[in-house]
Amino acid sequence: MILGQIRFGILLLPRGKRRRRLERWLGEGVRRLHCFSWEAETGLRWAELLARLRAAARAMPIKDSLIAATALTSHLVVATRNVADFEEAGCDVVNPFAG
């Protein structure tokens, strides 16, 4: 979704040097991305996470909960400033902005 928004913004720019530079930057970045597929296991983990949070009268933004479920299923560490929400979700978290 975010890549689509970035691409949309670039396409709104007038044709020229800046737009070509941004298109090249985005293309190079996309080729380096590793995307995780949304498997049934991730969906089930996501449902469990949302149910657990709701039972505890807690909430988590939808995008964050999707990231958390993916991280939990794939055994990933989440790099974020939003340490508290992701720790509560059960994720391993690192804050790259912490001093």
Secondary structure in CASP SS format (residue, H / E / C, confidence):
PFRMAT SS
TARGET T0000
AUTHOR 0000-0000-0000
METHOD secondary structure of the structure
MODEL  1
M C 1.00
I H 1.00
L H 1.00
G H 1.00
Q H 1.00
I H 1.00
R H 1.00
F H 1.00
G H 1.00
I H 1.00
L H 1.00
L H 1.00
L C 1.00
P C 1.00
R C 1.00
G C 1.00
K H 1.00
R H 1.00
R H 1.00
R H 1.00
R H 1.00
L H 1.00
E H 1.00
R H 1.00
W H 1.00
L H 1.00
G H 1.00
E H 1.00
G H 1.00
V H 1.00
R H 1.00
R H 1.00
L C 1.00
H C 1.00
C C 1.00
F C 1.00
S C 1.00
W C 1.00
E C 1.00
A H 1.00
E H 1.00
T H 1.00
G H 1.00
L H 1.00
R H 1.00
W H 1.00
A H 1.00
E H 1.00
L H 1.00
L H 1.00
A H 1.00
R H 1.00
L H 1.00
R H 1.00
A H 1.00
A C 1.00
A C 1.00
R C 1.00
A C 1.00
M C 1.00
P C 1.00
I H 1.00
K H 1.00
D H 1.00
S H 1.00
L H 1.00
I H 1.00
A H 1.00
A H 1.00
T H 1.00
A H 1.00
L H 1.00
T H 1.00
S H 1.00
H C 1.00
L C 1.00
V E 1.00
V E 1.00
A E 1.00
T C 1.00
R C 1.00
N C 1.00
V H 1.00
A H 1.00
D H 1.00
F H 1.00
E H 1.00
E H 1.00
A C 1.00
G C 1.00
C C 1.00
D E 1.00
V E 1.00
V E 1.00
N C 1.00
P C 1.00
F C 1.00
A C 1.00
G C 1.00
END
